[in-house]
């Protein structure tokens, strides 16, 4: 188990300190990873095939309470590629730009935080990723 210290931002602008516990194997399914988020007031967990996907599960639960997690994995233009998801635990993702192929130097740790991020909800992030993929296909036709 690995620990990551992160912050959350409530809808009223209050910052909360949180701890993420990363488990390479879920207690319920050894083929899944398990992510736990804990604050003095909140306890949320999610299991999935990768930490990127498990983080999306945590984020959806936080969004219900209008709370944003402050990390790269919640940014509009950060997304884990299918290859990264299939080959690793999903802790790395690309910073993507419409019309540009992602490069190795664009890789970021999803649990780190950059003050210049445009943080969004899970659905908006997925739409941006879809638009990015389409922009690459359109560029090549």
C-alpha positions, 0 to 999 in steps of 0.5 A: 500500500502506498499513501498520497497526500492530496487536497480537496476543494469544496463548492464554497472554496474550502480546502480539505486535506486528504490521504489516498491509499493505493492498493495494487490488489483489491481485497475483493478481487486480486485483478483489480486495484483499490483506492481509498480516500480519507479525510476527517469527514469523508471515507470513499473507496473505489476499485477498478482495473487501474488507478486512473479508473478508480480515481474516476470512481472516487471523483464521481462520488465527490462530485455528488457532494460538489467536491473537487479533488486537486490532482492531475488526474482530474484535469480536463486535458489529462487522460490515461491511454488504453496502452497505459491502462492495460500495461500498468497500474494507471498512475501515469497519464498524458497531458493531451492537446487537441490535434497533437499526438501525446509524447513521452514528455507529456506523461504526468503522475495522476496524483501530483498537482499542478496549480495551472490545471483546469479541473473538471468533472469526470464526464467533461474530461471524457468528452475532451478525450473523445474530442482529442481522439477525433482531432487526431483522426481528422488530422490523418485523413 
